[in-house]
Amino acid sequence: MEKSTPIDRISDFSDDILCHILSFLPIKDSFSATILSKRWSSLFKLLTCLHFHDDSVDNEESYLHFWQFVDKITLSTRLIKTIHLSYSSHYDGFNFQRWIETIKRHPVESLHISCYVPLPSSIFRFPTLVVLKLSRVEMAVDNISVDLPSLKTLHLLRVKFVNKDDFNNLLNGCSFLEDLKLHCGRGSLPGPGPGPGPTVKSYYKDCPVLRNLIHLELSITNLGRLDDVVELLQYCPKLQILSFSKWKYPNSVPECISSSLRSFTTNYEGWEYDELRFAKYVLQNARLLEIMKIDMRVTSLYPRPNRLLVLEELSSSPMISSRCKLLTIP
């Protein structure tokens, strides 16, 4: 029997479907697919979501190859909406200003950057940006100007600002912000205490009112910064979802806790009996609370605290919301 000729059904798909398939591959594999046939030769230029990771960079030569590749793709792609850049090397010869100006030619809606290289302030001037996530970066200059009229999600994970005013300028430029995540470790701003920049009483004292903020997640390792948290909550009147790792017992009840908070998450390490004190405070004051989660995964103790005992202790505490459910994350 004569063998039938293989049929290439994939190449008959529309460009949209093929680009959707390529979007699940690492960007280098998507680019390599261009050699398959003329049909595939320019498909990478139609990708709207780009992910760059410098996993193979281990010397200056490979570093240059990596950035040449980033340059080639960003200059060739026709329409970029989402771009992720993860850069863990310490070579700092790349001109970030030039790269940012390149991607600004596109209607970028989501930008994620994780790197050790100082960033220019132009990173905060993106009129089309809806999501901005920065990790392990520091700003190269102070007195930043901000133009983020469409931004709804802002995640700052160990981001260093030159001074307190820059952080407040950033929040002032995000009028429609709904989701804010701040992970502040030692040596990162905002927050008083050790690290680059001046020591001030409170980094949230002049914070703008975040009228649209619904979701706030805070992780602070420096106990000296905990006094700022209640100050910050005063500026979030519509907050519904709050996640915070450490607390000091406050002397007042912010409006968002009493009138809008629906979900609260905190961690329990089992170091002391009063560690659940703020959780009880929330139960007593959050009238609309629907769920409280106690995260028990972050602990250096062995054995881990008994989740049933934690639930029992919270259940026996006064609870103003009749529909609140208590959960633990083991």
C-alpha positions as CSV (number, residue, x, y, z in Angstrom):
1,M,0.0,0.0,0.0
2,E,1.3,3.4,-0.9
3,K,2.0,5.7,2.0
4,S,0.0,8.8,2.2
5,T,1.7,12.2,2.3
6,P,1.8,13.7,5.8
7,I,-0.5,16.7,6.1
8,D,0.7,19.8,8.0
9,R,-2.6,20.8,9.6
10,I,-1.0,23.2,12.1
11,S,0.2,25.6,9.4
12,D,-3.3,25.9,8.2
13,F,-4.4,27.6,11.5
14,S,-5.0,31.3,11.5
15,D,-2.2,33.6,12.7
16,D,-4.2,34.3,15.9
17,I,-4.3,30.6,16.8
18,L,-0.6,30.0,16.0
19,C,0.4,33.0,18.1
20,H,-1.7,31.6,20.9
21,I,0.2,28.3,20.7
22,L,3.6,30.1,20.6
23,S,2.6,32.2,23.6
24,F,2.9,29.0,25.8
25,L,6.5,28.6,24.8
26,P,9.6,30.3,26.1
27,I,10.4,33.3,23.9
28,K,13.6,31.7,22.6
29,D,11.6,28.7,21.4
30,S,9.0,30.9,19.8
31,F,11.8,32.7,18.0
32,S,13.4,29.4,17.0
33,A,10.1,28.3,15.4
34,T,10.7,30.9,12.6
35,I,13.0,28.5,10.8
36,L,10.3,25.9,10.4
37,S,8.9,27.4,7.2
38,K,8.0,30.7,5.5
39,R,4.6,30.4,7.2
40,W,6.3,30.6,10.6
41,S,9.1,33.0,9.7
42,S,7.4,36.2,11.0
43,L,4.9,34.9,13.5
44,F,7.0,35.9,16.5
45,K,6.4,39.5,15.3
46,L,2.7,39.1,16.1
47,L,3.2,38.0,19.7
48,T,1.6,40.4,22.1
49,C,3.0,38.8,25.3
50,L,6.8,38.6,25.8
51,H,8.7,36.9,28.6
52,F,12.4,37.3,28.9
53,H,14.5,35.4,31.5
54,D,18.3,35.6,31.7
55,D,18.7,32.0,32.9
56,S,21.7,31.3,30.6
57,V,23.6,34.5,31.5
58,D,26.8,33.6,33.4
59,N,29.4,36.0,31.9
60,E,29.6,39.3,30.2
61,E,29.5,37.8,26.7
62,S,26.3,35.9,27.4
63,Y,24.9,39.1,29.0
64,L,25.4,41.0,25.8
65,H,23.8,38.2,23.7
66,F,20.8,38.3,26.1
67,W,20.2,42.0,25.7
68,Q,20.8,41.9,21.9
69,F,18.1,39.3,21.8
70,V,15.7,41.5,23.9
71,D,16.5,44.4,21.6
72,K,15.8,42.4,18.5
73,I,12.5,41.0,19.7
74,T,11.1,44.3,21.1
75,L,12.1,46.2,18.0
76,S,10.6,43.6,15.7
77,T,7.3,42.8,17.5
78,R,4.4,44.8,16.1
79,L,2.2,45.0,19.1
80,I,3.3,44.4,22.7
81,K,0.6,44.4,25.5
82,T,2.4,42.3,28.2
83,I,6.1,42.1,28.9
84,H,8.0,40.3,31.7
85,L,11.7,40.8,32.2
86,S,13.5,38.8,34.8
87,Y,17.2,39.7,35.1
88,S,19.3,38.4,37.9
89,S,22.8,39.1,36.6
90,H,24.8,42.0,38.0
91,Y,26.1,43.3,34.7
92,D,24.8,46.8,34.3
93,G,25.9,48.0,30.9
94,F,22.4,47.8,29.3
95,N,20.7,51.1,28.6
96,F,17.3,50.7,30.3
97,Q,16.3,54.1,29.2
98,R,16.6,53.1,25.6
99,W,14.7,49.8,26.2
100,I,11.9,51.5,28.0
101,E,11.5,54.1,25.2
102,T,11.3,51.2,22.8
103,I,8.4,49.4,24.5
104,K,6.6,52.8,25.0
105,R,6.0,52.7,21.3
106,H,3.5,49.9,22.1
107,P,0.2,50.1,24.0
108,V,1.7,48.1,26.9
109,E,-0.9,47.2,29.5
110,S,1.1,44.9,31.8
111,L,4.8,45.4,32.7
112,H,6.7,43.1,35.1
113,I,10.4,43.8,35.9
114,S,12.7,42.0,38.3
115,C,16.4,43.0,38.1
116,Y,19.4,44.4,40.1
117,V,20.0,47.3,37.7
118,P,18.9,50.8,38.7
119,L,15.8,51.9,36.7
120,P,15.2,55.3,35.2
121,S,12.2,57.3,36.5
122,S,10.6,57.0,33.0
123,I,9.4,53.6,34.1
124,F,6.6,55.5,35.9
125,R,5.4,57.4,32.7
126,F,3.2,54.9,30.9
127,P,-0.3,56.2,30.0
128,T,-1.6,52.8,28.8
129,L,-0.2,50.7,31.7
130,V,-2.8,48.9,33.8
131,V,-0.5,46.5,35.8
132,L,3.0,47.4,37.0
133,K,5.0,44.9,39.1
134,L,8.5,45.7,40.1
135,S,10.8,43.4,42.2
136,R,14.3,43.8,43.5
137,V,14.9,47.1,41.8
138,E,16.0,50.6,42.8
139,M,15.4,53.9,41.3
140,A,18.4,55.6,39.7
141,V,17.3,59.1,40.5
142,D,15.0,61.0,42.9
143,N,12.3,63.6,42.1
144,I,10.4,61.1,39.9
145,S,7.6,62.3,37.7
146,V,4.6,60.0,37.3
147,D,2.0,59.5,34.5
148,L,0.0,56.4,35.2
149,P,-3.6,57.4,34.6
150,S,-4.8,53.9,33.8
151,L,-2.9,51.9,36.5
152,K,-5.0,49.6,38.7
153,T,-2.5,47.1,40.0
154,L,0.9,48.1,41.6
155,H,3.2,45.6,43.2
156,L,6.5,46.8,44.8
157,L,8.6,44.0,46.1
158,R,11.8,45.2,47.8
159,V,11.9,48.4,45.7
160,K,14.3,51.1,46.8
161,F,13.3,54.8,46.4
162,V,15.8,57.6,46.9
163,N,13.4,59.4,49.3
164,K,10.0,59.3,50.9
165,D,8.6,61.9,48.6
166,D,9.2,59.7,45.5
167,F,7.0,57.0,47.0
168,N,4.2,59.4,47.8
169,N,4.6,61.0,44.3
170,L,4.1,57.5,42.8
171,L,0.9,56.9,44.8
172,N,-0.4,60.4,43.9
173,G,0.0,59.6,40.3
174,C,-2.2,56.4,40.5
175,S,-5.6,57.9,41.0
176,F,-7.5,54.7,40.0
177,L,-5.3,52.2,41.9
178,E,-7.3,49.1,43.1
179,D,-4.6,46.6,44.0
180,L,-1.5,47.5,46.0
181,K,1.2,45.1,47.2
182,L,4.2,46.3,49.3
183,H,6.9,43.9,50.5
184,C,9.4,45.9,52.4
185,G,12.5,44.2,53.6
186,R,15.6,45.6,55.3
187,G,17.2,48.2,53.1
188,S,14.1,48.8,51.0
189,L,11.7,51.7,51.1
190,P,9.1,52.9,52.0
191,G,9.5,52.7,55.8
192,P,11.5,54.4,58.5
193,G,14.6,52.7,59.9
194,P,17.9,51.4,58.3
195,G,18.3,51.6,54.6
196,P,19.1,54.2,51.8
197,G,17.5,57.6,52.1
198,P,16.6,59.7,55.2
199,T,15.1,58.4,58.4
200,V,11.7,59.9,59.0
201,K,8.9,59.4,61.4
202,S,6.4,57.9,59.0
203,Y,6.6,57.1,55.3
204,Y,2.8,57.1,55.1
205,K,2.0,60.3,56.9
206,D,1.5,62.3,53.7
207,C,0.1,59.4,51.7
208,P,-2.7,60.4,49.3
209,V,-6.2,59.1,49.8
210,L,-6.5,55.9,47.8
211,R,-10.2,56.1,47.2
212,N,-10.4,53.1,44.8
213,L,-8.1,50.8,46.6
214,I,-9.8,47.4,47.3
215,H,-6.9,45.0,47.8
216,L,-3.9,45.8,50.0
217,E,-1.1,43.3,50.8
218,L,1.8,44.2,53.1
219,S,4.8,42.3,54.2
220,I,7.1,44.1,56.6
221,T,10.1,42.5,58.3
222,N,11.2,45.6,60.3
223,L,9.0,45.8,63.4
224,G,9.8,49.5,63.7
225,R,7.7,50.1,60.6
226,L,4.5,48.6,62.0
227,D,3.3,51.9,63.6
228,D,2.8,53.2,60.0
229,V,0.2,50.6,59.0
230,V,-2.8,52.0,60.8
231,E,-1.8,55.4,59.4
232,L,-1.8,53.9,55.9
233,L,-5.2,52.3,56.4
234,Q,-6.7,55.7,57.2
235,Y,-6.2,56.5,53.5
236,C,-8.0,53.5,52.1
237,P,-11.7,54.0,52.9
238,K,-13.0,51.3,50.5
239,L,-10.5,48.5,51.3
240,Q,-12.1,45.1,51.1
241,I,-9.2,42.7,51.1
242,L,-6.3,43.0,53.5
243,S,-3.3,40.8,54.0
244,F,-0.6,41.6,56.5
245,S,2.1,39.6,58.1
246,K,2.8,41.4,61.4
247,W,0.9,43.7,63.6
248,K,1.0,45.9,66.6
249,Y,-2.3,46.3,68.4
250,P,-3.8,49.7,67.3
251,N,-5.5,52.3,69.5
252,S,-8.2,53.1,67.0
253,V,-10.3,51.5,64.3
254,P,-9.7,52.7,60.7
255,E,-12.9,53.3,58.7
256,C,-12.0,50.6,56.2
257,I,-11.9,47.9,58.9
258,S,-15.2,48.8,60.4
259,S,-17.2,49.5,57.2
260,S,-15.8,47.8,54.2
261,L,-13.3,45.0,55.0
262,R,-14.5,41.6,53.8
263,S,-11.3,39.4,53.8
264,F,-8.4,39.4,56.1
265,T,-5.2,37.3,56.0
266,T,-2.4,37.2,58.5
267,N,0.3,34.8,59.4
268,Y,0.8,32.9,62.7
269,E,4.3,31.6,63.6
270,G,3.5,30.4,67.1
271,W,6.0,32.5,68.9
272,E,3.8,33.9,71.5
273,Y,0.2,33.8,72.7
274,D,-0.6,37.4,71.7
275,E,0.3,36.8,68.1
276,L,-3.4,36.4,67.3
277,R,-4.3,39.5,69.1
278,F,-4.8,41.6,66.0
279,A,-6.9,38.9,64.3
280,K,-9.2,39.1,67.3
281,Y,-9.3,42.8,67.0
282,V,-10.4,42.5,63.3
283,L,-13.1,39.9,64.3
284,Q,-14.5,42.4,66.9
285,N,-14.6,45.4,64.6
286,A,-15.0,44.3,60.9
287,R,-18.8,44.3,60.5
288,L,-18.8,43.0,56.9
289,L,-16.0,40.4,57.3
290,E,-16.7,37.2,55.4
291,I,-13.5,35.3,55.7
292,M,-10.4,35.3,57.9
293,K,-7.3,33.2,56.9
294,I,-4.5,32.4,59.2
295,D,-1.4,31.5,57.2
296,M,0.6,28.9,59.2
297,R,3.1,28.0,56.5
298,V,5.8,30.5,57.5
299,T,7.2,29.2,60.7
300,S,10.6,28.1,62.0
301,L,9.1,26.0,64.8
302,Y,8.9,22.3,64.9
303,P,6.3,20.9,65.2
304,R,4.0,23.4,63.5
305,P,1.3,25.0,65.7
306,N,-1.9,23.0,66.0
307,R,-4.4,24.5,63.5
308,L,-7.4,23.2,65.5
309,L,-6.2,25.0,68.6
310,V,-5.8,28.2,66.6
311,L,-9.3,27.9,65.1
312,E,-10.7,27.1,68.5
313,E,-9.1,30.2,70.1
314,L,-10.4,32.5,67.4
315,S,-13.8,30.9,67.4
316,S,-14.2,31.7,71.1
317,S,-13.4,35.3,70.5
318,P,-16.2,37.9,70.1
319,M,-17.1,38.2,66.4
320,I,-19.2,41.1,65.1
321,S,-19.9,39.6,61.7
322,S,-22.3,36.7,61.8
323,R,-21.2,35.3,58.4
324,C,-17.4,35.3,58.9
325,K,-15.6,31.9,58.2
326,L,-12.3,31.1,59.8
327,L,-9.8,29.2,57.7
328,T,-6.1,28.2,58.2
329,I,-3.5,27.8,55.4
330,P,-1.5,24.8,56.7
